[in-house]
Amino acid sequence: MAANDKAYVVLQVVLKEKLMGTGSGNLTELEKAINAQAALGYRLHTITTSSSGSKGLVGGDRIQATLVFERLSY
């Protein structure tokens, strides 16, 4: 089985929270990862997140998203 023919692919995307208010400041990174895998014939199977807390005086919280994709067909 070739590397791009795996039944499942696991990716991790780190999202930085906005400094003011709530919500992620870079959801486009998550969207890009999902769309890139969809173009390769995978669909998002599972997503989990964990927060790592603030990274300094001016940094927002970091959220690590783990995405599991499954191949639609061979």
All heavy atoms as TSV, in Angstrom:
chain	resi	resn	atom	element	x	y	z
A	1	MET	N	N	0.848	-1.171	0.000
A	1	MET	CA	C	0.000	0.000	0.000
A	1	MET	C	C	0.894	1.235	0.000
A	1	MET	O	O	1.748	1.396	0.855
A	1	MET	CB	C	-0.907	-0.048	1.233
A	1	MET	CG	C	-1.954	1.024	1.273
A	1	MET	SD	S	-3.059	0.895	2.711
A	1	MET	CE	C	-3.996	-0.552	2.299
A	2	ALA	N	N	0.700	2.128	-0.937
A	2	ALA	CA	C	1.493	3.353	-1.029
A	2	ALA	C	C	1.145	4.298	0.116
A	2	ALA	O	O	0.084	4.185	0.729
A	2	ALA	CB	C	1.237	4.043	-2.372
A	3	ALA	N	N	2.036	5.230	0.383
A	3	ALA	CA	C	1.841	6.164	1.505
A	3	ALA	C	C	0.536	6.944	1.387
A	3	ALA	O	O	-0.113	7.229	2.374
A	3	ALA	CB	C	3.014	7.122	1.598
A	4	ASN	N	N	0.130	7.309	0.161
A	4	ASN	CA	C	-1.105	8.080	0.010
A	4	ASN	C	C	-2.331	7.186	-0.119
A	4	ASN	O	O	-3.417	7.664	-0.371
A	4	ASN	CB	C	-0.992	9.046	-1.172
A	4	ASN	CG	C	-0.757	8.325	-2.485
A	4	ASN	OD1	O	-0.483	7.135	-2.509
A	4	ASN	ND2	N	-0.848	9.048	-3.573
A	5	ASP	N	N	-2.177	5.872	0.065
A	5	ASP	CA	C	-3.298	4.935	0.007
A	5	ASP	C	C	-3.643	4.372	1.378
A	5	ASP	O	O	-4.284	3.335	1.487
A	5	ASP	CB	C	-2.986	3.782	-0.952
A	5	ASP	CG	C	-2.999	4.225	-2.400
A	5	ASP	OD1	O	-3.674	5.225	-2.708
A	5	ASP	OD2	O	-2.343	3.569	-3.215
A	6	LYS	N	N	-3.209	5.025	2.434
A	6	LYS	CA	C	-3.509	4.566	3.785
A	6	LYS	C	C	-5.013	4.611	4.014
A	6	LYS	O	O	-5.706	5.475	3.494
A	6	LYS	CB	C	-2.827	5.449	4.825
A	6	LYS	CG	C	-1.332	5.422	4.783
A	6	LYS	CD	C	-0.806	6.369	5.842
A	6	LYS	CE	C	0.653	6.658	5.647
A	6	LYS	NZ	N	1.132	7.657	6.606
A	7	ALA	N	N	-5.508	3.697	4.839
A	7	ALA	CA	C	-6.933	3.694	5.165
A	7	ALA	C	C	-7.289	4.875	6.069
A	7	ALA	O	O	-8.384	5.427	5.966
A	7	ALA	CB	C	-7.321	2.388	5.837
A	8	TYR	N	N	-6.355	5.268	6.943
A	8	TYR	CA	C	-6.582	6.387	7.863
A	8	TYR	C	C	-5.354	7.287	7.889
A	8	TYR	O	O	-4.233	6.823	7.736
A	8	TYR	CB	C	-6.864	5.900	9.292
A	8	TYR	CG	C	-8.186	5.211	9.423
A	8	TYR	CD1	C	-8.296	3.846	9.225
A	8	TYR	CD2	C	-9.331	5.928	9.734
A	8	TYR	CE1	C	-9.519	3.202	9.325
A	8	TYR	CE2	C	-10.559	5.302	9.838
A	8	TYR	CZ	C	-10.644	3.938	9.632
A	8	TYR	OH	O	-11.861	3.316	9.734
A	9	VAL	N	N	-5.579	8.578	8.098
A	9	VAL	CA	C	-4.512	9.562	8.252
A	9	VAL	C	C	-4.828	10.360	9.512
A	9	VAL	O	O	-5.971	10.751	9.735
A	9	VAL	CB	C	-4.454	10.509	7.030
A	9	VAL	CG1	C	-3.484	11.651	7.278
A	9	VAL	CG2	C	-4.062	9.746	5.775
A	10	VAL	N	N	-3.809	10.590	10.333
A	10	VAL	CA	C	-3.972	11.379	11.557
A	10	VAL	C	C	-3.113	12.634	11.439
A	10	VAL	O	O	-1.927	12.553	11.122
A	10	VAL	CB	C	-3.559	10.575	12.809
A	10	VAL	CG1	C	-3.686	11.427	14.062
A	10	VAL	CG2	C	-4.382	9.304	12.928
A	11	LEU	N	N	-3.719	13.798	11.659
A	11	LEU	CA	C	-3.018	15.076	11.614
A	11	LEU	C	C	-3.241	15.821	12.917
A	11	LEU	O	O	-4.279	15.653	13.561
A	11	LEU	CB	C	-3.545	15.948	10.470
A	11	LEU	CG	C	-3.411	15.427	9.053
A	11	LEU	CD1	C	-4.059	16.411	8.083
A	11	LEU	CD2	C	-1.965	15.223	8.693
A	12	GLN	N	N	-2.283	16.671	13.271
A	12	GLN	CA	C	-2.459	17.558	14.408
A	12	GLN	C	C	-2.288	18.989	13.929
A	12	GLN	O	O	-1.339	19.295	13.209
A	12	GLN	CB	C	-1.461	17.250	15.517
A	12	GLN	CG	C	-1.765	15.938	16.201
A	12	GLN	CD	C	-0.870	15.684	17.386
A	12	GLN	OE1	O	0.287	16.065	17.393
A	12	GLN	NE2	N	-1.418	15.028	18.388
A	13	VAL	N	N	-3.230	19.840	14.316
A	13	VAL	CA	C	-3.205	21.250	13.951
A	13	VAL	C	C	-3.263	22.050	15.251
A	13	VAL	O	O	-4.105	21.781	16.103
A	13	VAL	CB	C	-4.408	21.612	13.042
A	13	VAL	CG1	C	-4.416	23.094	12.719
A	13	VAL	CG2	C	-4.405	20.779	11.773
A	14	VAL	N	N	-2.354	23.011	15.399
A	14	VAL	CA	C	-2.334	23.854	16.596
A	14	VAL	C	C	-3.020	25.173	16.250
A	14	VAL	O	O	-2.639	25.853	15.296
A	14	VAL	CB	C	-0.901	24.098	17.095
A	14	VAL	CG1	C	-0.909	25.049	18.289
A	14	VAL	CG2	C	-0.239	22.782	17.463
A	15	LEU	N	N	-4.034	25.504	17.018
A	15	LEU	CA	C	-4.796	26.732	16.827
A	15	LEU	C	C	-4.470	27.695	17.949
A	15	LEU	O	O	-4.434	27.311	19.113
A	15	LEU	CB	C	-6.299	26.432	16.828
A	15	LEU	CG	C	-6.762	25.377	15.833
A	15	LEU	CD1	C	-8.219	25.040	16.085
A	15	LEU	CD2	C	-6.554	25.854	14.420
A	16	LYS	N	N	-4.241	28.952	17.617
A	16	LYS	CA	C	-3.960	29.977	18.626
A	16	LYS	C	C	-5.240	30.759	18.879
A	16	LYS	O	O	-5.893	31.220	17.949
A	16	LYS	CB	C	-2.878	30.931	18.128
A	16	LYS	CG	C	-2.427	31.921	19.192
A	16	LYS	CD	C	-1.542	33.019	18.669
A	16	LYS	CE	C	-0.397	32.528	17.843
A	16	LYS	NZ	N	0.460	33.633	17.370
A	17	GLU	N	N	-5.603	30.888	20.144
A	17	GLU	CA	C	-6.779	31.665	20.514
A	17	GLU	C	C	-6.504	33.150	20.347
A	17	GLU	O	O	-5.374	33.608	20.498
A	17	GLU	CB	C	-7.177	31.390	21.960
A	17	GLU	CG	C	-7.781	30.027	22.173
A	17	GLU	CD	C	-9.150	29.890	21.569
A	17	GLU	OE1	O	-10.041	30.692	21.887
A	17	GLU	OE2	O	-9.336	28.970	20.768
A	18	LYS	N	N	-7.538	33.911	20.059
A	18	LYS	CA	C	-7.414	35.363	19.980
A	18	LYS	C	C	-7.029	35.918	21.341
A	18	LYS	O	O	-7.371	35.347	22.371
A	18	LYS	CB	C	-8.739	35.982	19.547
A	18	LYS	CG	C	-9.143	35.656	18.131
A	18	LYS	CD	C	-10.475	36.302	17.816
A	18	LYS	CE	C	-10.925	35.979	16.427
A	18	LYS	NZ	N	-12.255	36.506	16.137
A	19	LEU	N	N	-6.334	37.032	21.333
A	19	LEU	CA	C	-5.950	37.663	22.593
A	19	LEU	C	C	-7.156	38.245	23.310
A	19	LEU	O	O	-7.258	38.172	24.523
A	19	LEU	CB	C	-4.925	38.778	22.338
A	19	LEU	CG	C	-3.588	38.320	21.774
A	19	LEU	CD1	C	-2.701	39.530	21.506
A	19	LEU	CD2	C	-2.908	37.374	22.729
A	20	MET	N	N	-8.070	38.836	22.579
A	20	MET	CA	C	-9.258	39.444	23.160
A	20	MET	C	C	-10.481	38.656	22.704
A	20	MET	O	O	-10.586	38.311	21.536
A	20	MET	CB	C	-9.396	40.893	22.694
A	20	MET	CG	C	-8.180	41.730	23.007
A	20	MET	SD	S	-7.922	41.851	24.763
A	20	MET	CE	C	-8.275	43.545	24.995
A	21	GLY	N	N	-11.377	38.378	23.601
A	21	GLY	CA	C	-12.587	37.661	23.237
A	21	GLY	C	C	-12.349	36.160	23.172
A	21	GLY	O	O	-11.389	35.645	23.709
A	22	THR	N	N	-13.250	35.486	22.492
A	22	THR	CA	C	-13.139	34.035	22.383
A	22	THR	C	C	-13.089	33.639	20.917
A	22	THR	O	O	-13.383	34.423	20.037
A	22	THR	CB	C	-14.355	33.351	23.043
A	22	THR	OG1	O	-15.537	33.789	22.381
A	22	THR	CG2	C	-14.434	33.660	24.517
A	23	GLY	N	N	-12.717	32.410	20.691
A	23	GLY	CA	C	-12.654	31.884	19.333
A	23	GLY	C	C	-11.232	31.830	18.827
A	23	GLY	O	O	-10.351	32.507	19.316
A	24	SER	N	N	-11.034	30.985	17.847
A	24	SER	CA	C	-9.701	30.796	17.310
A	24	SER	C	C	-9.345	31.896	16.331
A	24	SER	O	O	-10.166	32.334	15.542
A	24	SER	CB	C	-9.612	29.444	16.607
A	24	SER	OG	O	-8.342	29.290	16.039
A	25	GLY	N	N	-8.104	32.316	16.371
A	25	GLY	CA	C	-7.626	33.334	15.454
A	25	GLY	C	C	-7.176	32.772	14.126
A	25	GLY	O	O	-6.873	33.519	13.215
A	26	ASN	N	N	-7.111	31.446	13.994
A	26	ASN	CA	C	-6.629	30.867	12.745
A	26	ASN	C	C	-7.395	29.610	12.332
A	26	ASN	O	O	-6.799	28.592	12.014
A	26	ASN	CB	C	-5.121	30.601	12.820
A	26	ASN	CG	C	-4.759	29.587	13.867
A	26	ASN	OD1	O	-5.540	29.280	14.748
A	26	ASN	ND2	N	-3.561	29.059	13.770
A	27	LEU	N	N	-8.694	29.680	12.318
A	27	LEU	CA	C	-9.501	28.542	11.880
A	27	LEU	C	C	-9.242	28.188	10.426
A	27	LEU	O	O	-9.518	27.062	10.012
A	27	LEU	CB	C	-10.993	28.817	12.102
A	27	LEU	CG	C	-11.471	28.653	13.531
A	27	LEU	CD1	C	-12.952	29.005	13.640
A	27	LEU	CD2	C	-11.234	27.249	14.036
A	28	THR	N	N	-8.678	29.100	9.667
A	28	THR	CA	C	-8.370	28.790	8.269
A	28	THR	C	C	-7.330	27.671	8.178
A	28	THR	O	O	-7.347	26.900	7.218
A	28	THR	CB	C	-7.867	30.030	7.508
A	28	THR	OG1	O	-6.756	30.588	8.200
A	28	THR	CG2	C	-8.953	31.076	7.384
A	29	GLU	N	N	-6.439	27.549	9.160
A	29	GLU	CA	C	-5.458	26.455	9.162
A	29	GLU	C	C	-6.167	25.110	9.285
A	29	GLU	O	O	-5.805	24.146	8.624
A	29	GLU	CB	C	-4.444	26.621	10.292
A	29	GLU	CG	C	-3.549	27.817	10.137
A	29	GLU	CD	C	-2.777	27.818	8.826
A	29	GLU	OE1	O	-2.240	26.757	8.446
A	29	GLU	OE2	O	-2.718	28.871	8.175
A	30	LEU	N	N	-7.174	25.058	10.130
A	30	LEU	CA	C	-7.962	23.840	10.293
A	30	LEU	C	C	-8.724	23.527	9.009
A	30	LEU	O	O	-8.737	22.394	8.536
A	30	LEU	CB	C	-8.925	24.015	11.470
A	30	LEU	CG	C	-9.725	22.808	11.915
A	30	LEU	CD1	C	-8.821	21.672	12.344
A	30	LEU	CD2	C	-10.654	23.201	13.051
A	31	GLU	N	N	-9.323	24.543	8.424
A	31	GLU	CA	C	-10.063	24.382	7.176
A	31	GLU	C	C	-9.149	23.894	6.048
A	31	GLU	O	O	-9.521	23.004	5.279
A	31	GLU	CB	C	-10.715	25.706	6.797
A	31	GLU	CG	C	-11.578	25.626	5.547
A	31	GLU	CD	C	-12.215	26.957	5.216
A	31	GLU	OE1	O	-11.742	28.007	5.691
A	31	GLU	OE2	O	-13.189	26.938	4.461
A	32	LYS	N	N	-7.940	24.448	5.969
A	32	LYS	CA	C	-6.990	24.033	4.932
A	32	LYS	C	C	-6.618	22.562	5.091
A	32	LYS	O	O	-6.526	21.826	4.101
A	32	LYS	CB	C	-5.716	24.890	4.996
A	32	LYS	CG	C	-5.881	26.274	4.458
A	32	LYS	CD	C	-4.563	27.036	4.606
A	32	LYS	CE	C	-4.725	28.499	4.313
A	32	LYS	NZ	N	-3.473	29.243	4.511
A	33	ALA	N	N	-6.381	22.123	6.323
A	33	ALA	CA	C	-6.015	20.727	6.576
A	33	ALA	C	C	-7.144	19.790	6.171
A	33	ALA	O	O	-6.907	18.754	5.536
A	33	ALA	CB	C	-5.668	20.528	8.049
A	34	ILE	N	N	-8.375	20.155	6.497
A	34	ILE	CA	C	-9.532	19.313	6.145
A	34	ILE	C	C	-9.714	19.266	4.635
A	34	ILE	O	O	-9.888	18.188	4.052
A	34	ILE	CB	C	-10.803	19.823	6.851
A	34	ILE	CG1	C	-10.673	19.626	8.367
A	34	ILE	CG2	C	-12.048	19.121	6.304
A	34	ILE	CD1	C	-11.761	20.302	9.173
A	35	ASN	N	N	-9.643	20.412	3.977
A	35	ASN	CA	C	-9.827	20.449	2.526
A	35	ASN	C	C	-8.706	19.733	1.780
A	35	ASN	O	O	-8.941	19.106	0.742
A	35	ASN	CB	C	-9.980	21.885	2.036
A	35	ASN	CG	C	-11.333	22.459	2.384
A	35	ASN	OD1	O	-12.329	21.749	2.425
A	35	ASN	ND2	N	-11.377	23.747	2.654
A	36	ALA	N	N	-7.486	19.805	2.288
A	36	ALA	CA	C	-6.360	19.114	1.646
A	36	ALA	C	C	-6.569	17.607	1.684
A	36	ALA	O	O	-6.327	16.911	0.687
A	36	ALA	CB	C	-5.047	19.484	2.335
A	37	GLN	N	N	-7.041	17.092	2.803
A	37	GLN	CA	C	-7.286	15.653	2.898
A	37	GLN	C	C	-8.493	15.233	2.064
A	37	GLN	O	O	-8.511	14.165	1.461
A	37	GLN	CB	C	-7.456	15.225	4.360
A	37	GLN	CG	C	-6.189	15.340	5.169
A	37	GLN	CD	C	-5.041	14.574	4.554
A	37	GLN	OE1	O	-5.151	13.383	4.258
A	37	GLN	NE2	N	-3.926	15.254	4.349
A	38	ALA	N	N	-9.503	16.084	2.001
A	38	ALA	CA	C	-10.683	15.797	1.168
A	38	ALA	C	C	-10.282	15.690	-0.298
A	38	ALA	O	O	-10.774	14.810	-1.026
A	38	ALA	CB	C	-11.743	16.875	1.356
A	39	ALA	N	N	-9.361	16.538	-0.733
A	39	ALA	CA	C	-8.888	16.495	-2.121
A	39	ALA	C	C	-8.138	15.199	-2.419
A	39	ALA	O	O	-8.078	14.769	-3.578
A	39	ALA	CB	C	-7.987	17.701	-2.401
A	40	LEU	N	N	-7.592	14.555	-1.382
A	40	LEU	CA	C	-6.880	13.287	-1.549
A	40	LEU	C	C	-7.803	12.081	-1.399
A	40	LEU	O	O	-7.348	10.944	-1.450
A	40	LEU	CB	C	-5.744	13.189	-0.522
A	40	LEU	CG	C	-4.623	14.226	-0.679
A	40	LEU	CD1	C	-3.656	14.127	0.493
A	40	LEU	CD2	C	-3.906	14.030	-2.006
A	41	GLY	N	N	-9.097	12.327	-1.186
A	41	GLY	CA	C	-10.059	11.227	-1.081
A	41	GLY	C	C	-10.357	10.765	0.328
A	41	GLY	O	O	-10.812	9.642	0.534
A	42	TYR	N	N	-10.106	11.623	1.319
A	42	TYR	CA	C	-10.385	11.292	2.712
A	42	TYR	C	C	-11.516	12.157	3.243
A	42	TYR	O	O	-11.743	13.257	2.762
A	42	TYR	CB	C	-9.148	11.536	3.587
A	42	TYR	CG	C	-8.019	10.580	3.333
A	42	TYR	CD1	C	-7.074	10.843	2.354
A	42	TYR	CD2	C	-7.913	9.412	4.067
A	42	TYR	CE1	C	-6.031	9.963	2.121
A	42	TYR	CE2	C	-6.873	8.528	3.835
A	42	TYR	CZ	C	-5.940	8.805	2.861
A	42	TYR	OH	O	-4.924	7.928	2.628
A	43	ARG	N	N	-12.213	11.641	4.240
A	43	ARG	CA	C	-13.209	12.448	4.939
A	43	ARG	C	C	-12.854	12.472	6.413
A	43	ARG	O	O	-12.226	11.546	6.937
A	43	ARG	CB	C	-14.617	11.900	4.743
A	43	ARG	CG	C	-14.864	10.595	5.452
A	43	ARG	CD	C	-16.299	10.174	5.334
A	43	ARG	NE	N	-16.440	8.815	5.843
A	43	ARG	CZ	C	-17.522	8.101	5.713
A	43	ARG	NH1	N	-18.562	8.604	5.085
A	43	ARG	NH2	N	-17.573	6.898	6.207
A	44	LEU	N	N	-13.269	13.555	7.059
A	44	LEU	CA	C	-12.992	13.709	8.488
A	44	LEU	C	C	-13.814	12.689	9.259
A	44	LEU	O	O	-15.034	12.640	9.152
A	44	LEU	CB	C	-13.324	15.130	8.947
A	44	LEU	CG	C	-13.026	15.462	10.396
A	44	LEU	CD1	C	-11.541	15.304	10.707
A	44	LEU	CD2	C	-13.495	16.854	10.727
A	45	HIS	N	N	-13.151	11.844	10.024
A	45	HIS	CA	C	-13.809	10.795	10.798
A	45	HIS	C	C	-14.014	11.250	12.242
A	45	HIS	O	O	-15.095	11.140	12.790
A	45	HIS	CB	C	-12.954	9.526	10.747
A	45	HIS	CG	C	-13.491	8.386	11.525
A	45	HIS	ND1	N	-13.277	8.240	12.880
A	45	HIS	CD2	C	-14.230	7.326	11.144
A	45	HIS	CE1	C	-13.863	7.137	13.298
A	45	HIS	NE2	N	-14.454	6.564	12.260
A	46	THR	N	N	-12.955	11.797	12.859
A	46	THR	CA	C	-12.994	12.185	14.262
A	46	THR	C	C	-12.113	13.412	14.475
A	46	THR	O	O	-11.079	13.536	13.836
A	46	THR	CB	C	-12.446	11.039	15.159
A	46	THR	OG1	O	-13.140	9.841	14.864
A	46	THR	CG2	C	-12.583	11.376	16.632
A	47	ILE	N	N	-12.530	14.279	15.383
A	47	ILE	CA	C	-11.694	15.403	15.787
A	47	ILE	C	C	-11.772	15.537	17.302
A	47	ILE	O	O	-12.847	15.437	17.890
A	47	ILE	CB	C	-12.110	16.724	15.089
A	47	ILE	CG1	C	-11.153	17.853	15.456
A	47	ILE	CG2	C	-13.543	17.079	15.377
A	47	ILE	CD1	C	-11.337	19.101	14.623
A	48	THR	N	N	-10.612	15.686	17.927
A	48	THR	CA	C	-10.550	15.930	19.368
A	48	THR	C	C	-9.654	17.140	19.591
A	48	THR	O	O	-8.798	17.447	18.768
A	48	THR	CB	C	-9.980	14.723	20.145
A	48	THR	OG1	O	-8.655	14.455	19.687
A	48	THR	CG2	C	-10.849	13.490	19.956
A	49	THR	N	N	-9.852	17.813	20.699
A	49	THR	CA	C	-9.044	18.987	21.011
A	49	THR	C	C	-8.541	18.925	22.440
A	49	THR	O	O	-9.146	18.290	23.305
A	49	THR	CB	C	-9.844	20.289	20.828
A	49	THR	OG1	O	-10.977	20.272	21.703
A	49	THR	CG2	C	-10.298	20.473	19.390
A	50	SER	N	N	-7.421	19.594	22.663
A	50	SER	CA	C	-6.909	19.783	24.016
A	50	SER	C	C	-6.290	21.163	24.093
A	50	SER	O	O	-5.718	21.648	23.122
A	50	SER	CB	C	-5.888	18.703	24.378
A	50	SER	OG	O	-4.777	18.772	23.519
A	51	SER	N	N	-6.425	21.801	25.237
A	51	SER	CA	C	-5.911	23.152	25.433
A	51	SER	C	C	-4.601	23.079	26.201
A	51	SER	O	O	-4.478	22.339	27.169
A	51	SER	CB	C	-6.920	23.995	26.209
A	51	SER	OG	O	-6.393	25.282	26.425
A	52	SER	N	N	-3.616	23.887	25.762
A	52	SER	CA	C	-2.323	23.874	26.436
A	52	SER	C	C	-2.077	25.121	27.262
A	52	SER	O	O	-1.017	25.278	27.828
A	52	SER	CB	C	-1.206	23.697	25.406
A	52	SER	OG	O	-1.186	24.780	24.519
A	53	GLY	N	N	-3.017	26.029	27.312
A	53	GLY	CA	C	-2.857	27.227	28.127
A	53	GLY	C	C	-2.046	28.300	27.446
A	53	GLY	O	O	-1.583	28.152	26.329
A	54	SER	N	N	-1.867	29.402	28.129
A	54	SER	CA	C	-1.202	30.582	27.585
A	54	SER	C	C	0.294	30.357	27.425
A	54	SER	O	O	0.919	29.675	28.220
A	54	SER	CB	C	-1.452	31.776	28.501
A	54	SER	OG	O	-0.834	32.919	27.954
A	55	LYS	N	N	0.853	30.976	26.407
A	55	LYS	CA	C	2.286	30.864	26.120
A	55	LYS	C	C	2.956	32.234	26.244
A	55	LYS	O	O	3.467	32.775	25.285
A	55	LYS	CB	C	2.508	30.314	24.707
A	55	LYS	CG	C	1.936	28.952	24.479
A	55	LYS	CD	C	2.734	27.916	25.228
A	55	LYS	CE	C	2.238	26.529	24.887
A	55	LYS	NZ	N	2.749	25.511	25.735
A	56	GLY	N	N	2.928	32.835	27.395
A	56	GLY	CA	C	3.609	34.115	27.593
A	56	GLY	C	C	2.659	35.261	27.855
A	56	GLY	O	O	1.454	35.099	27.938
A	57	LEU	N	N	3.229	36.452	27.953
A	57	LEU	CA	C	2.452	37.629	28.320
A	57	LEU	C	C	1.486	38.077	27.231
A	57	LEU	O	O	0.392	38.532	27.519
A	57	LEU	CB	C	3.398	38.790	28.663
A	57	LEU	CG	C	4.283	38.585	29.880
A	57	LEU	CD1	C	5.242	39.751	30.043
A	57	LEU	CD2	C	3.431	38.417	31.122
A	58	VAL	N	N	1.882	37.986	25.961
A	58	VAL	CA	C	1.024	38.493	24.890
A	58	VAL	C	C	0.390	37.382	24.063
A	58	VAL	O	O	-0.356	37.656	23.138
A	58	VAL	CB	C	1.796	39.444	23.951
A	58	VAL	CG1	C	2.220	40.687	24.694
A	58	VAL	CG2	C	2.986	38.752	23.331
A	59	GLY	N	N	0.661	36.137	24.383
A	59	GLY	CA	C	0.115	35.031	23.599
A	59	GLY	C	C	-1.204	34.552	24.141
A	59	GLY	O	O	-1.462	34.591	25.330
A	60	GLY	N	N	-2.059	34.114	23.251
A	60	GLY	CA	C	-3.326	33.522	23.662
A	60	GLY	C	C	-3.145	32.041	23.940
A	60	GLY	O	O	-2.057	31.486	23.783
A	61	ASP	N	N	-4.209	31.384	24.354
A	61	ASP	CA	C	-4.167	29.944	24.595
A	61	ASP	C	C	-3.919	29.209	23.290
A	61	ASP	O	O	-4.234	29.696	22.212
A	61	ASP	CB	C	-5.486	29.454	25.198
A	61	ASP	CG	C	-5.658	29.879	26.646
A	61	ASP	OD1	O	-4.670	30.346	27.242
A	61	ASP	OD2	O	-6.771	29.734	27.161
A	62	ARG	N	N	-3.384	28.000	23.409
A	62	ARG	CA	C	-3.172	27.141	22.249
A	62	ARG	C	C	-4.113	25.957	22.370
A	62	ARG	O	O	-4.270	25.388	23.450
A	62	ARG	CB	C	-1.740	26.610	22.189
A	62	ARG	CG	C	-0.656	27.657	22.184
A	62	ARG	CD	C	-0.660	28.447	20.884
A	62	ARG	NE	N	0.535	29.246	20.711
A	62	ARG	CZ	C	0.681	30.496	21.091
A	62	ARG	NH1	N	-0.291	31.100	21.732
A	62	ARG	NH2	N	1.779	31.164	20.868
A	63	ILE	N	N	-4.731	25.599	21.259
A	63	ILE	CA	C	-5.588	24.417	21.203
A	63	ILE	C	C	-4.987	23.478	20.176
A	63	ILE	O	O	-4.709	23.883	19.048
A	63	ILE	CB	C	-7.030	24.773	20.804
A	63	ILE	CG1	C	-7.660	25.668	21.868
A	63	ILE	CG2	C	-7.860	23.510	20.600
A	63	ILE	CD1	C	-9.025	26.174	21.509
A	64	GLN	N	N	-4.741	22.253	20.580
A	64	GLN	CA	C	-4.227	21.249	19.663
A	64	GLN	C	C	-5.395	20.392	19.203
A	64	GLN	O	O	-6.061	19.754	20.012
A	64	GLN	CB	C	-3.180	20.382	20.353
A	64	GLN	CG	C	-2.602	19.329	19.437
A	64	GLN	CD	C	-1.463	18.597	20.100
A	64	GLN	OE1	O	-0.535	19.199	20.599
A	64	GLN	NE2	N	-1.547	17.294	20.096
A	65	ALA	N	N	-5.646	20.405	17.911
A	65	ALA	CA	C	-6.720	19.600	17.333
A	65	ALA	C	C	-6.097	18.373	16.676
A	65	ALA	O	O	-5.174	18.491	15.879
A	65	ALA	CB	C	-7.491	20.416	16.296
A	66	THR	N	N	-6.584	17.197	17.047
A	66	THR	CA	C	-6.152	15.953	16.418
A	66	THR	C	C	-7.290	15.489	15.516
A	66	THR	O	O	-8.414	15.299	15.976
A	66	THR	CB	C	-5.832	14.878	17.466
A	66	THR	OG1	O	-4.808	15.388	18.331
A	66	THR	CG2	C	-5.362	13.592	16.811
A	67	LEU	N	N	-6.982	15.346	14.231
A	67	LEU	CA	C	-7.988	15.002	13.238
A	67	LEU	C	C	-7.684	13.624	12.659
A	67	LEU	O	O	-6.540	13.339	12.305
A	67	LEU	CB	C	-7.983	16.021	12.085
A	67	LEU	CG	C	-8.306	17.461	12.455
A	67	LEU	CD1	C	-7.063	18.193	12.903
A	67	LEU	CD2	C	-8.915	18.156	11.289
A	68	VAL	N	N	-8.682	12.776	12.614
A	68	VAL	CA	C	-8.537	11.446	12.009
A	68	VAL	C	C	-9.400	11.437	10.748
A	68	VAL	O	O	-10.600	11.730	10.797
A	68	VAL	CB	C	-8.986	10.328	12.964
A	68	VAL	CG1	C	-8.866	8.957	12.293
A	68	VAL	CG2	C	-8.181	10.369	14.254
A	69	PHE	N	N	-8.757	11.125	9.625
A	69	PHE	CA	C	-9.441	11.052	8.336
A	69	PHE	C	C	-9.470	9.602	7.891
A	69	PHE	O	O	-8.523	8.861	8.129
A	69	PHE	CB	C	-8.690	11.874	7.276
A	69	PHE	CG	C	-8.657	13.342	7.577
A	69	PHE	CD1	C	-7.657	13.878	8.347
A	69	PHE	CD2	C	-9.637	14.175	7.060
A	69	PHE	CE1	C	-7.618	15.243	8.615
A	69	PHE	CE2	C	-9.602	15.529	7.321
A	69	PHE	CZ	C	-8.607	16.065	8.107
A	70	GLU	N	N	-10.551	9.209	7.213
A	70	GLU	CA	C	-10.601	7.865	6.638
A	70	GLU	C	C	-10.785	7.951	5.138
A	70	GLU	O	O	-11.445	8.860	4.632
A	70	GLU	CB	C	-11.699	7.016	7.274
A	70	GLU	CG	C	-13.099	7.445	6.985
A	70	GLU	CD	C	-14.136	6.538	7.626
A	70	GLU	OE1	O	-13.821	5.375	7.930
A	70	GLU	OE2	O	-15.249	7.004	7.839
A	71	ARG	N	N	-10.175	7.017	4.432
A	71	ARG	CA	C	-10.241	6.980	2.985
A	71	ARG	C	C	-11.660	6.599	2.564
A	71	ARG	O	O	-12.254	5.696	3.126
A	71	ARG	CB	C	-9.245	5.958	2.440
A	71	ARG	CG	C	-9.400	5.848	0.957
A	71	ARG	CD	C	-8.298	5.787	0.104
A	71	ARG	NE	N	-7.062	6.259	-0.149
A	71	ARG	CZ	C	-6.779	7.379	-0.807
A	71	ARG	NH1	N	-7.703	8.234	-1.106
A	71	ARG	NH2	N	-5.574	7.658	-1.138
A	72	LEU	N	N	-12.202	7.335	1.593
A	72	LEU	CA	C	-13.565	7.060	1.114
A	72	LEU	C	C	-13.622	5.789	0.280
A	72	LEU	O	O	-14.548	4.999	0.407
A	72	LEU	CB	C	-14.090	8.255	0.322
A	72	LEU	CG	C	-14.327	9.513	1.145
A	72	LEU	CD1	C	-14.714	10.672	0.246
A	72	LEU	CD2	C	-15.415	9.263	2.169
A	73	SER	N	N	-12.650	5.567	-0.606
A	73	SER	CA	C	-12.631	4.355	-1.427
A	73	SER	C	C	-11.204	4.103	-1.899
A	73	SER	O	O	-10.357	4.995	-1.880
A	73	SER	CB	C	-13.561	4.506	-2.616
A	73	SER	OG	O	-13.136	5.581	-3.434
A	74	TYR	N	N	-10.957	2.893	-2.356
A	74	TYR	CA	C	-9.615	2.533	-2.854
A	74	TYR	C	C	-9.616	2.449	-4.351
A	74	TYR	O	O	-10.479	2.090	-5.010
A	74	TYR	CB	C	-9.161	1.204	-2.269
A	74	TYR	CG	C	-8.818	1.329	-0.808
A	74	TYR	CD1	C	-9.739	1.015	0.181
A	74	TYR	CD2	C	-7.572	1.784	-0.429
A	74	TYR	CE1	C	-9.410	1.137	1.508
A	74	TYR	CE2	C	-7.243	1.901	0.915
A	74	TYR	CZ	C	-8.171	1.578	1.862
A	74	TYR	OH	O	-7.844	1.706	3.187
